Amino acid sequence: VDPKLGRMVTSLLAYLLLLEGAMFSPSPPPTGLLERVFQFIDLHQNEFVQILKEWVAVESDSVQPVPHLRQELFRMMALAADKLRCLGASVDSVDTGFQQLPDGQTLPIPPIILAELGNDPKKPTVCFYGHLDVQPARQEDGWLTDPYTLTEVDGKLYGRGATDNKGPVLAWINAVSAFRALEEDLPVNIKFIIEGMEEAGSVALEELVRKEKDRFFSSVDYVVISDNLWINQGKPALTYGTRGNSYFRVEVKCRDQDFHSGTFGGILHEPMADLVALLGSLVDSSGHILIPGIYDQVAPLTEEERKMYKAIDLDLEEYRHSSHVKKFLFDTKEEILMHLWRYPSLSIHGIEGAFDEPGAKTVIPGRVIGKFSIRLVPHMNTSVVEKQVKQHLEHIFSKRNSSNQMTVSMTLGLQPWMANIKDNQYLAAKRAIKTVFGTEPDMTRDGSTIPIARIFQDIIQKSVMMLPLGAVDDGEHSQNEKINRWNYIEGSKLFAAFFLEMAKLHL
């Protein structure tokens, strides 16, 4: 059997499997250069999957601070640097020093890759950000396959990092390699910034971006990030905003030692009772935040925005069922999406110092710490929110007339991010999605916080776009993480089409 024919059949079967149940029709076939690029990607898709397999095999876990995993991170970054050099890119692996850990040990930080392909002043320069580190994964935690052996089942490629974020990084590289293999000039200048510490807070990244603002980033016109997911399984999306995050600790202390409830119960202001009252004052049963003034800065809802939520494809019953949730706080698609994306939310995360083991230990904790966070939206400001939270908790605590000590601290303050969806790269991405997938994308925001988007926007002051490739059921950070072969291969085509659309739109 002709190997090329076999690959084409494999491509067609994978495509049909994953298109089944999708919410749109295939687009008309492309012509000219784009047609040849797409054919190349189809014919070489097994090679692209094999490279992803090699990358997934590297246990590039940045979360667990142990020396052998740091060695794996260095190996991962070297693999990526070599791959980019093979494409003809100039590559600089920037040494970012050492990470100081709370226990006193230091570990080397993997280099951050800065790579460049082309410097034609007549072309736009698009910078792609990605990361190659992953969350921890062990098969005994519930994986059906070895998490570091990419395994294909029914068109799904299972493996840690497959969708977050090795697959999307490689899809970008695959698109470039197609132009290179066909000996075609790249339509745009391309830059890469690839790190290996995103899952651990992007240690040293912001400092490097500031340092390189007037050098590596001076010629960048647009920044693209592909580190999130579609809102459903079959329809592509463009993301134009994320929520920020303010994380708080509230400590109530009587003394450092715990008490016996038989000896002291009834004669103390118990720290746990104070803390429960404080946490209970933050949000009501309908999810409404009770801190005075917290909604004052929230951007008003416009009619144009309301229409965008209405246009998004989301089967509410399927969403509820797949989430294994009996009932959401809201009944309509629009209300749920708005409360996920464009309104703040407050979540209580845990209590330090409380007895949480099995059994019936009759202890009164002498000191407890409650943890909660507020997801911020435009135009909320972290410093204003910090002041509002502290004033509210101090007021509630004062009404209890407790003799305990209370302290409140904000340990994390990340601003929300919003993009202008009328920027050229959003228009180019919409056209590319229409070409590859035959549909208009869902225009989405993300309820979580992705700090790098705001860092790029604030420091280099260029348009930032989030262009996801993965489906909503990919399970990033979870057991059995995967990327569909279809998403990976069609995503490679999407980036190639995007390059061409950017070249047309950039003036």
Sequence and secondary structure as in RCSB ss.txt:
>XXXX:A:sequence
VDPKLGRMVTSLLAYLLLLEGAMFSPSPPPTGLLERVFQFIDLHQNEFVQILKEWVAVESDSVQPVPHLRQELFR
MMALAADKLRCLGASVDSVDTGFQQLPDGQTLPIPPIILAELGNDPKKPTVCFYGHLDVQPARQEDGWLTDPYTL
TEVDGKLYGRGATDNKGPVLAWINAVSAFRALEEDLPVNIKFIIEGMEEAGSVALEELVRKEKDRFFSSVDYVVI
SDNLWINQGKPALTYGTRGNSYFRVEVKCRDQDFHSGTFGGILHEPMADLVALLGSLVDSSGHILIPGIYDQVAP
LTEEERKMYKAIDLDLEEYRHSSHVKKFLFDTKEEILMHLWRYPSLSIHGIEGAFDEPGAKTVIPGRVIGKFSIR
LVPHMNTSVVEKQVKQHLEHIFSKRNSSNQMTVSMTLGLQPWMANIKDNQYLAAKRAIKTVFGTEPDMTRDGSTI
PIARIFQDIIQKSVMMLPLGAVDDGEHSQNEKINRWNYIEGSKLFAAFFLEMAKLHL
>XXXX:A:secstr
  HHHHHHHHHHHHHHHHHTT SS       HHHHHHHHHHHHTHHHHHHHHHHHHTS  B SS  HHHHHHHHH
HHHHHHHHHHHTT EEEEE   EEE TTS EEE   EEEEEE   TTS EEEEEEE  B    GGGT SS TTS 
EEETTEEESTTIIIIIHHHHHHHHHHHHHHHTT   SSEEEEEEES GGGT TTHHHHHHHTTTTTTTT  EEEE
  SB SSSSS EEEEEE EEEEEEEEEES SS EEHHHHTTSS  HHHHHHHHHHTSB TTS B STTTTTTS  
  HHHHHHHHHS   HHHHHHHHT S  S SSHHHHHHHHHTS EEEEEEEETS  SSS   EE SEEEEEEEEE
E TT  HHHHHHHHHHHHHHHHHHTT  SEEEEEEEEEE  EE  TTSHHHHHHHHHHHHHHSS  EEEEESS  
HHHHHHHHHT  EEEE   B TTS TTSTT EEEHHHHHHHHHHHHHHHHHHHHH  
